[in-house]
Amino acid sequence: MTEPFRTNLLGPEPTYLPEETDVLARLDAGDEAVDLAAKFPSSSLVWAILADEAYAEGRTVESYAYARVGYHRGLDSLRRAGWRGAGPIPWKHEPNRGFLRALYALGRAAGAIGEAEEVDRIGKFLADSDPNAKAAIEGA
């Protein structure tokens, strides 16, 4: 677990997702995200990778769909980890990055298809989760 992360000392505790050791091992072994999605459908990281790949290839609608799945599966994981709909989701804690990447990818794809309300909502959610996440994702 990483060091405590809080922007509001009166607010909720940060949420730390568990490490996806099997997913990471398969990615390190060279497995493709498209194959891993069927084996690990609850992994936001896998869906975020698929969203990034589709976006890079100009398949914006597919990127949106992959990111939306990663976002919703991430919400499920966050709730299982004790998240109650608000509070920090620190980027520094590596297992949180799959969800944050899916969230970012959803906002990016929403912007590409002209869904302005979704872009604003996702941008706020990402900033509320970790104000440094967007810059970290864009810098990677």
C-alpha positions, 0 to 999 in steps of 0.5 A, spaced: 500 500 500 502 506 498 502 512 503 496 516 505 493 520 499 488 526 501 486 532 499 480 533 504 482 531 511 475 531 513 473 527 506 473 519 505 479 515 506 482 513 499 480 507 496 486 502 494 484 497 489 487 490 489 493 488 485 491 484 479 497 479 479 494 474 474 493 480 469 500 483 470 503 476 469 499 475 462 501 482 460 508 481 461 508 474 458 506 478 452 498 476 452 494 481 448 489 485 451 483 482 447 485 475 449 485 477 456 479 481 456 475 474 455 479 471 461 479 477 466 473 481 464 473 485 471 480 488 469 479 495 468 486 495 466 485 490 460 479 494 458 483 501 458 489 498 454 483 496 449 480 503 449 487 506 448 489 501 442 482 502 438 483 510 439 490 510 436 487 506 430 482 511 429 476 506 432 473 512 436 466 508 437 470 502 439 475 506 444 468 509 447 465 502 448 472 499 451 473 505 456 465 504 458 466 497 460 473 498 463 469 504 467 463 500 469 468 494 471 472 499 475 466 502 479 464 495 481 471 493 483 471 500 487 465 498 491 468 492 493 474 495 496 469 500 500 468 506 495 462 509 497 461 514 491 466 519 493 473 520 495 480 519 492 483 514 488 490 515 488 494 514 481 500 513 485 497 506 487 498 502 481 492 497 481 488 504 481 491 506 474 487 501 470 480 504 473 483 511 472 486 510 465 479 507 463 476 513 466 480 518 462 479 514 455 472 514 456 472 522 457 477 522 451 473 518 446 466 522 449 470 528 446 471 525 440 464 523 438 462 530 441 459 528 448 460 534 451 456 533 458 460 526 458 467 530 457 465 535 463 463 529 468 468 524 466 473 530 467 471 532 474 470 525 476 478 524 474 480 530 477 476 529 484 479 522 484 486 524 483 488 531 481 495 528 478 492 523 474 490 526 468 497 529 467 500 522 469 496 519 464 498 524 458 505 524 460 506 516 459 
